[in-house]
Amino acid sequence: MKNLLLALAAILYSGMVFAQKDSLSFDERDKYIYYKLVDQPGANADTLYNRGLYFLTTAYPKKTLALSKSDKAAYSLTAAGSYMVSKKGLVSNSDGGSLSYTLKIEVKDSKYRFWLTDFVYQPYQRNRYGSSEPVPGGDVPLEKASAKLSRADFNACLDQVLANSKQVGDKLKLYMLKVSSLVKKQEPKKVNKISTKDW
């Protein structure tokens, strides 16, 4: 029985270790950051840059994630994005607010790195018609959002930030592997004109 309990505890602990592999950290500016460095053997910097640019222009709608700055000389791309964060309720979740962020992608030969940072929380409130709307002047950096939110809502917000950051990162990794992203759009086929006057 003792061995069974020890084995169960070891399995649970290893599950927690694997679950914590992806996590938010703090950067040198004391801001939350989700940072990944990915090796891509055999791919040169131009190819990775073009794939990153293709990701930022096609993977998400412009209101969700949009390219804001591109520097081919430094092989870096910057985008701004946002998404809704839900708030815990007794019966169901509701719109707690929106969270905006900055995505930065930098490439070199055979590797690239990306990070999401500058998270800003915009709380929502119910208006007199029962729909959610932003609180005027309520946006706050995520690092200071713990003062505006309850502990449960702040922890739920951090979990959603991590889940969304991981989702964006996983989608970027798929786009960085796609060879078809470099293929230019094909010209439409030329349509022949036919004259019905001549037989």
C-alpha positions as CSV (number, residue, x, y, z in Angstrom):
1,M,0.0,0.0,0.0
2,K,2.9,2.3,0.9
3,N,4.6,1.6,-2.5
4,L,1.3,2.3,-4.3
5,L,0.9,5.7,-2.6
6,L,4.6,6.6,-3.4
7,A,4.1,5.6,-7.0
8,L,0.9,7.7,-7.2
9,A,2.7,10.7,-5.6
10,A,5.6,10.4,-8.1
11,I,3.2,10.3,-11.1
12,L,1.4,13.4,-9.8
13,Y,4.6,15.2,-9.2
14,S,6.0,14.4,-12.7
15,G,2.7,15.6,-14.2
16,M,3.1,18.9,-12.4
17,V,6.7,19.2,-13.6
18,F,5.7,18.6,-17.2
19,A,2.8,21.1,-16.8
20,Q,5.1,23.8,-15.6
21,K,7.5,23.4,-18.6
22,D,5.8,26.3,-20.3
23,S,5.4,29.3,-18.0
24,L,5.4,33.0,-17.8
25,S,8.6,34.7,-16.6
26,F,9.7,38.2,-15.9
27,D,12.1,40.0,-18.3
28,E,14.8,42.6,-17.4
29,R,12.1,45.3,-17.3
30,D,10.1,43.3,-14.7
31,K,7.3,42.6,-17.2
32,Y,5.6,39.3,-17.8
33,I,7.1,37.5,-20.8
34,Y,6.5,34.2,-22.7
35,Y,9.9,33.5,-24.4
36,K,10.9,30.6,-26.7
37,L,14.1,29.9,-28.7
38,V,13.6,27.4,-31.5
39,D,16.2,25.6,-33.6
40,Q,15.4,25.1,-37.3
41,P,18.3,23.3,-38.9
42,G,18.9,24.0,-42.6
43,A,16.7,27.2,-42.8
44,N,18.4,30.5,-43.5
45,A,17.4,33.8,-42.0
46,D,15.7,35.0,-45.2
47,T,13.5,32.0,-45.3
48,L,12.6,32.2,-41.6
49,Y,11.9,35.9,-41.9
50,N,9.5,35.4,-44.8
51,R,7.7,32.6,-43.0
52,G,7.3,34.8,-39.9
53,L,6.0,37.6,-42.1
54,Y,3.6,35.2,-43.7
55,F,2.4,34.1,-40.2
56,L,1.7,37.7,-39.1
57,T,-0.2,38.5,-42.2
58,T,-2.3,35.4,-42.6
59,A,-2.6,33.4,-39.4
60,Y,-5.0,35.6,-37.5
61,P,-7.6,38.3,-38.4
62,K,-6.1,41.9,-38.3
63,K,-8.2,42.8,-35.2
64,T,-6.7,39.8,-33.3
65,L,-3.0,40.1,-34.3
66,A,-1.6,42.7,-36.7
67,L,1.9,43.4,-38.0
68,S,3.1,46.7,-36.6
69,K,6.8,46.9,-37.5
70,S,9.1,45.0,-39.9
71,D,12.8,45.4,-40.1
72,K,14.4,43.2,-42.8
73,A,17.9,44.4,-42.0
74,A,17.7,43.2,-38.4
75,Y,15.5,40.2,-39.3
76,S,12.9,41.2,-36.7
77,L,9.1,41.5,-36.8
78,T,6.8,43.1,-34.3
79,A,3.0,42.6,-34.0
80,A,0.3,43.8,-31.6
81,G,-2.6,41.6,-30.6
82,S,-5.4,41.3,-28.1
83,Y,-8.0,38.7,-26.9
84,M,-10.8,38.5,-24.4
85,V,-10.2,37.2,-20.8
86,S,-13.0,35.6,-18.9
87,K,-13.9,36.3,-15.3
88,K,-14.8,33.5,-12.9
89,G,-18.4,33.6,-11.7
90,L,-20.5,31.4,-9.4
91,V,-22.5,29.8,-12.2
92,S,-20.6,30.7,-15.4
93,N,-17.8,32.8,-16.7
94,S,-18.3,36.3,-18.1
95,D,-16.1,38.8,-20.0
96,G,-13.6,40.0,-17.5
97,G,-11.8,42.2,-19.9
98,S,-9.5,42.3,-22.9
99,L,-5.8,41.7,-22.8
100,S,-3.4,43.3,-25.4
101,Y,0.1,42.2,-26.0
102,T,3.2,42.6,-28.2
103,L,4.7,39.7,-30.2
104,K,8.3,40.0,-31.3
105,I,9.9,37.6,-33.7
106,E,13.7,37.6,-34.5
107,V,15.4,35.2,-36.9
108,K,19.0,34.0,-37.6
109,D,20.3,31.2,-39.8
110,S,19.0,27.9,-38.4
111,K,17.1,29.4,-35.5
112,Y,14.5,31.9,-34.4
113,R,13.1,33.3,-31.2
114,F,9.8,34.9,-30.3
115,W,8.3,36.4,-27.2
116,L,5.0,37.8,-26.1
117,T,5.2,40.7,-23.6
118,D,3.8,44.1,-22.7
119,F,0.5,42.6,-21.5
120,V,-2.1,45.3,-20.7
121,Y,-5.4,44.3,-19.0
122,Q,-8.5,46.4,-19.9
123,P,-11.3,45.5,-17.4
124,Y,-14.9,45.3,-18.6
125,Q,-18.1,46.1,-16.8
126,R,-21.8,45.6,-17.4
127,N,-23.7,48.6,-18.7
128,R,-27.3,49.3,-18.0
129,Y,-28.4,47.1,-21.0
130,G,-26.6,44.1,-19.6
131,S,-23.8,43.9,-22.2
132,S,-20.0,44.2,-21.4
133,E,-18.1,47.3,-22.2
134,P,-14.6,48.5,-21.4
135,V,-14.1,50.6,-18.2
136,P,-12.9,54.0,-19.3
137,G,-9.3,54.7,-18.3
138,G,-9.1,51.3,-16.6
139,D,-6.3,49.7,-18.6
140,V,-3.5,48.5,-16.4
141,P,-0.2,46.5,-17.0
142,L,-0.6,42.9,-16.1
143,E,2.1,43.2,-13.5
144,K,-0.2,45.6,-11.5
145,A,-3.5,43.9,-12.3
146,S,-3.3,41.8,-9.1
147,A,-4.3,45.0,-7.2
148,K,-7.5,45.5,-9.4
149,L,-8.6,41.8,-9.5
150,S,-9.4,39.2,-6.9
151,R,-6.8,36.5,-6.4
152,A,-8.9,33.9,-8.2
153,D,-9.5,36.2,-11.2
154,F,-5.9,37.2,-11.4
155,N,-4.7,33.6,-11.3
156,A,-7.3,32.7,-13.9
157,C,-6.1,35.6,-16.0
158,L,-2.5,34.4,-15.8
159,D,-3.6,30.9,-16.8
160,Q,-5.4,32.3,-19.9
161,V,-2.4,34.5,-20.8
162,L,-0.2,31.4,-20.7
163,A,-2.6,29.3,-22.7
164,N,-3.1,32.0,-25.3
165,S,0.7,32.6,-25.5
166,K,1.3,28.9,-25.9
167,Q,-1.4,28.7,-28.7
168,V,0.2,31.6,-30.6
169,G,3.6,30.0,-30.2
170,D,2.5,26.6,-31.4
171,K,0.8,28.2,-34.4
172,L,3.9,30.2,-35.2
173,K,6.0,27.0,-35.1
174,L,3.7,25.4,-37.6
175,Y,4.0,28.3,-40.0
176,M,7.8,28.3,-39.6
177,L,7.9,24.8,-40.9
178,K,5.6,25.5,-44.0
179,V,7.5,25.6,-47.2
180,S,4.4,26.7,-49.1
181,S,4.4,30.0,-47.3
182,L,7.2,31.2,-49.6
183,V,5.2,30.4,-52.8
184,K,3.8,33.5,-54.3
185,K,0.2,33.7,-55.3
186,Q,-0.3,32.2,-58.7
187,E,-1.5,34.5,-61.5
188,P,-5.0,33.8,-62.6
189,K,-5.3,31.8,-65.7
190,K,-5.6,33.9,-68.8
191,V,-9.1,33.6,-70.3
192,N,-9.3,33.4,-74.0
193,K,-11.7,35.7,-75.8
194,I,-14.2,34.2,-78.1
195,S,-16.0,36.1,-80.8
196,T,-19.6,34.9,-81.4
197,K,-19.8,37.0,-84.5
198,D,-17.6,34.8,-86.5
199,W,-18.5,31.2,-87.4
